[in-house]
Amino acid sequence: MPTPSSGSELKTQLERIVTTLWSPEPTPKRGPKRAFTRDGVVATAISLADARGIDALSMRTLAEELGLGTMSLYRYVPGKEELIALMIERLYGETTSAGGIEGGWRDKLEAMAHEQWNLYHRHPWMLNLPLDFISPGPIAMERFDAGIASVLEAGLPPDAAVAINGAIEYIVRGAARASIENLTFVAETGMTIEQWWEHQGPSLLAVMDTSKFPALQAALDAGAFSTAGQDDSFEAAFHETLGIFLDGVAVRVASS
């Protein structure tokens, strides 16, 4: 994302990105009809990132994919920073804001979190980007606004609403990143995390004095690490973690 050498350069760069995100695509008044729309260019960029990874995406590789000269691509998108921001904005359009979800505050926050989880798994390269430093567009803002509104409707103050929505996003990102790393490992080795521990566990227990780790031993004895009956232990852990967090929010709501 933007790494200018001066504050004024950063300001100019961010203004350009925000203008691109929040303004309709300009229509050229002269010259031949364009072969693509800006949205079509962004969709192709997303497909390219899905297929090859975000590191493989450049203005040159995108132009080649579209059959354009690199300079011609700049007629649609001012630069790569704007392109990335437009890609993220378009992907948020795949999700539903809380305003389109029925139920109470918890139903809405849970549904939005699960949608975000699915979004990251459809486009795992998103987690290789500094998402907090990508300028938000109208769709991203609408989604964030709806999340805040859900907590405000529950009776909590604005600062809590912002903090709760931020915490949920970080829970989703962290859990999704671990899940995607696991899926990548399985794809590369053919071995699940459960199978890995079947090999690793006995060797570790053979050299470890479990009396020095009584809490861990109690968890082992209780079968707390068992994943039996779970199709995806990482997704199950995500659901459990999110549920525990929202239980805490519910206590705050009840006492407000």
C-alpha positions as CSV (number, residue, x, y, z in Angstrom):
1,M,0.0,0.0,0.0
2,P,1.1,3.7,-0.1
3,T,4.7,4.1,1.0
4,P,5.5,7.7,-0.1
5,S,8.6,9.6,1.1
6,S,6.7,12.6,2.5
7,G,3.5,13.5,4.3
8,S,2.3,15.7,1.4
9,E,2.9,12.8,-1.1
10,L,0.9,10.5,1.1
11,K,-1.9,13.0,1.3
12,T,-2.0,13.3,-2.4
13,Q,-1.9,9.6,-3.0
14,L,-4.7,8.9,-0.5
15,E,-6.9,11.6,-2.0
16,R,-6.5,10.0,-5.4
17,I,-7.4,6.6,-4.0
18,V,-10.5,7.9,-2.2
19,T,-11.6,9.9,-5.2
20,T,-11.4,6.7,-7.4
21,L,-13.4,4.7,-4.9
22,W,-16.1,7.2,-4.3
23,S,-16.6,8.6,-7.8
24,P,-18.4,6.9,-10.7
25,E,-16.2,5.7,-13.5
26,P,-15.5,8.7,-15.8
27,T,-16.9,8.4,-19.3
28,P,-14.5,9.6,-22.0
29,K,-16.1,12.3,-24.2
30,R,-13.8,11.6,-27.2
31,G,-12.0,8.8,-28.8
32,P,-13.0,5.2,-29.5
33,K,-15.3,3.3,-27.2
34,R,-13.4,1.5,-24.5
35,A,-13.1,-2.3,-24.7
36,F,-13.7,-2.8,-21.0
37,T,-15.4,-1.2,-18.0
38,R,-13.4,-0.3,-14.8
39,D,-15.5,-2.9,-13.0
40,G,-14.6,-5.5,-15.6
41,V,-10.9,-4.7,-15.2
42,V,-11.2,-5.1,-11.4
43,A,-13.0,-8.4,-11.8
44,T,-10.2,-9.7,-14.0
45,A,-7.7,-8.5,-11.4
46,I,-9.5,-10.5,-8.7
47,S,-9.5,-13.6,-10.9
48,L,-5.8,-13.2,-11.5
49,A,-5.1,-12.8,-7.8
50,D,-7.3,-15.9,-7.0
51,A,-5.4,-18.0,-9.5
52,R,-1.8,-16.8,-9.0
53,G,-1.7,-14.9,-5.7
54,I,-1.6,-11.2,-5.0
55,D,2.2,-11.0,-5.3
56,A,1.8,-12.0,-9.0
57,L,-0.6,-9.1,-9.7
58,S,1.0,-6.1,-11.4
59,M,-0.3,-3.6,-13.8
60,R,1.8,-5.3,-16.5
61,T,0.4,-8.8,-15.8
62,L,-3.1,-7.5,-15.6
63,A,-2.7,-5.7,-18.9
64,E,-1.4,-8.9,-20.5
65,E,-4.4,-10.8,-19.1
66,L,-6.7,-8.2,-20.7
67,G,-4.8,-8.1,-24.0
68,L,-3.9,-4.4,-23.4
69,G,-0.8,-2.5,-23.4
70,T,0.3,-1.5,-19.9
71,M,-0.2,2.2,-20.6
72,S,-3.7,1.6,-21.9
73,L,-4.6,0.0,-18.6
74,Y,-4.1,3.4,-16.9
75,R,-7.1,4.7,-18.8
76,Y,-9.2,2.5,-16.5
77,V,-7.3,2.6,-13.2
78,P,-4.9,5.3,-12.2
79,G,-2.4,2.9,-10.5
80,K,-1.9,-0.3,-8.6
81,E,-2.9,1.3,-5.2
82,E,-6.2,2.3,-6.6
83,L,-6.6,-1.1,-8.2
84,I,-6.1,-2.9,-4.9
85,A,-8.6,-0.6,-3.2
86,L,-11.2,-1.2,-5.9
87,M,-10.6,-5.0,-5.7
88,I,-11.3,-5.0,-1.9
89,E,-14.3,-2.8,-2.3
90,R,-15.7,-5.1,-5.0
91,L,-15.2,-8.2,-2.7
92,Y,-17.0,-6.6,0.1
93,G,-19.9,-6.4,-2.3
94,E,-20.1,-10.2,-2.1
95,T,-21.2,-9.9,1.5
96,T,-24.4,-8.7,3.2
97,S,-24.4,-5.8,5.6
98,A,-26.1,-6.2,9.0
99,G,-29.0,-4.2,7.5
100,G,-29.9,-7.1,5.3
101,I,-29.8,-9.7,8.0
102,E,-32.8,-10.6,10.2
103,G,-32.6,-11.0,13.9
104,G,-31.1,-9.3,16.9
105,W,-27.7,-7.7,17.4
106,R,-26.0,-11.1,18.0
107,D,-27.6,-12.7,14.9
108,K,-26.3,-9.9,12.8
109,L,-22.8,-9.8,14.1
110,E,-22.5,-13.6,13.9
111,A,-23.8,-13.6,10.3
112,M,-21.4,-10.8,9.3
113,A,-18.5,-12.6,10.9
114,H,-19.3,-15.9,9.1
115,E,-19.6,-14.0,5.8
116,Q,-16.2,-12.5,6.4
117,W,-14.7,-15.9,7.2
118,N,-16.1,-17.3,3.9
119,L,-14.8,-14.3,2.0
120,Y,-11.3,-14.8,3.2
121,H,-11.4,-18.4,2.3
122,R,-12.7,-17.6,-1.2
123,H,-9.9,-15.1,-1.6
124,P,-7.1,-16.0,0.8
125,W,-4.7,-13.5,-0.7
126,M,-6.7,-10.7,1.0
127,L,-5.0,-11.7,4.3
128,N,-1.6,-10.9,2.7
129,L,-2.6,-7.3,2.4
130,P,-2.5,-4.6,5.2
131,L,-6.3,-4.4,5.2
132,D,-6.4,-1.7,7.9
133,F,-4.4,0.6,5.6
134,I,-6.6,0.2,2.5
135,S,-9.0,3.1,2.0
136,P,-12.6,2.1,2.4
137,G,-15.2,2.7,-0.3
138,P,-19.0,3.1,0.0
139,I,-19.7,-0.7,0.3
140,A,-17.1,-1.2,3.0
141,M,-18.4,1.9,4.9
142,E,-22.0,0.7,4.7
143,R,-20.9,-2.7,6.1
144,F,-19.0,-1.1,9.0
145,D,-21.9,1.3,9.7
146,A,-24.3,-1.5,9.9
147,G,-22.1,-3.4,12.3
148,I,-21.8,-0.4,14.6
149,A,-25.6,0.1,14.3
150,S,-26.2,-3.5,15.5
151,V,-24.4,-2.8,18.7
152,L,-25.9,0.6,19.3
153,E,-29.4,-1.0,18.9
154,A,-28.4,-3.3,21.8
155,G,-27.9,-0.3,24.0
156,L,-24.2,-0.1,24.2
157,P,-22.3,3.3,23.6
158,P,-20.5,4.2,20.4
159,D,-17.0,3.5,21.7
160,A,-18.0,0.0,22.7
161,A,-19.7,-0.5,19.3
162,V,-16.5,0.4,17.5
163,A,-14.4,-1.8,19.7
164,I,-16.7,-4.8,19.4
165,N,-16.8,-4.6,15.6
166,G,-13.0,-4.2,15.5
167,A,-12.5,-7.2,17.8
168,I,-14.7,-9.4,15.7
169,E,-12.8,-8.5,12.6
170,Y,-9.5,-9.4,14.2
171,I,-11.0,-12.7,15.5
172,V,-12.1,-13.6,12.0
173,R,-8.8,-12.6,10.4
174,G,-6.7,-14.5,12.9
175,A,-8.8,-17.6,12.7
176,A,-9.1,-17.5,8.9
177,R,-5.4,-17.1,8.6
178,A,-4.7,-20.2,10.7
179,S,-7.4,-22.1,8.8
180,I,-5.9,-21.1,5.4
181,E,-2.4,-22.0,6.5
182,N,-3.7,-25.4,7.6
183,L,-5.5,-25.9,4.2
184,T,-2.3,-25.0,2.4
185,F,-0.3,-27.5,4.5
186,V,-2.8,-30.2,3.8
187,A,-2.7,-29.4,0.0
188,E,1.1,-29.5,0.0
189,T,1.6,-32.6,2.2
190,G,-1.6,-34.5,2.1
191,M,-1.5,-34.6,5.9
192,T,-4.1,-33.0,8.2
193,I,-3.2,-31.3,11.5
194,E,-4.9,-34.3,13.3
195,Q,-2.7,-36.8,11.4
196,W,0.4,-34.6,12.1
197,W,-0.3,-34.8,15.8
198,E,-0.9,-38.5,15.6
199,H,2.8,-38.7,14.6
200,Q,4.1,-35.8,16.8
201,G,2.1,-36.5,20.0
202,P,3.7,-39.8,21.1
203,S,7.3,-38.4,20.5
204,L,6.5,-35.3,22.5
205,L,4.9,-37.1,25.4
206,A,7.9,-39.5,25.5
207,V,10.2,-36.6,26.4
208,M,7.9,-34.3,28.3
209,D,7.3,-34.5,32.1
210,T,3.5,-33.9,32.1
211,S,3.6,-33.3,35.8
212,K,5.2,-29.9,35.1
213,F,2.2,-29.0,33.0
214,P,-0.8,-30.0,35.1
215,A,-3.4,-27.8,33.4
216,L,-2.4,-29.2,30.0
217,Q,-2.5,-32.7,31.4
218,A,-6.0,-32.1,32.7
219,A,-7.1,-30.8,29.3
220,L,-5.6,-33.9,27.6
221,D,-7.3,-36.2,30.1
222,A,-10.6,-34.5,29.5
223,G,-10.3,-34.9,25.7
224,A,-10.3,-31.2,25.2
225,F,-8.1,-31.5,22.1
226,S,-10.3,-34.1,20.4
227,T,-11.6,-33.2,17.0
228,A,-13.8,-36.3,16.6
229,G,-17.0,-35.5,14.7
230,Q,-15.7,-32.2,13.4
231,D,-15.5,-31.8,9.6
232,D,-13.2,-28.8,10.1
233,S,-11.5,-28.3,13.5
234,F,-10.4,-24.8,12.5
235,E,-13.8,-23.6,11.6
236,A,-15.2,-25.2,14.8
237,A,-12.6,-23.4,16.8
238,F,-13.6,-20.1,15.1
239,H,-17.2,-20.6,15.9
240,E,-16.4,-21.4,19.5
241,T,-14.1,-18.4,19.9
242,L,-16.6,-16.0,18.3
243,G,-19.4,-17.5,20.6
244,I,-17.3,-16.9,23.7
245,F,-16.6,-13.3,22.7
246,L,-20.3,-12.6,22.0
247,D,-21.3,-14.2,25.3
248,G,-19.1,-11.5,26.9
249,V,-20.8,-8.8,24.8
250,A,-24.2,-10.2,25.9
251,V,-23.2,-9.8,29.6
252,R,-22.3,-6.2,28.8
253,V,-25.6,-5.6,27.1
254,A,-27.6,-7.2,29.9
255,S,-25.9,-4.9,32.5
256,S,-26.2,-1.7,30.4
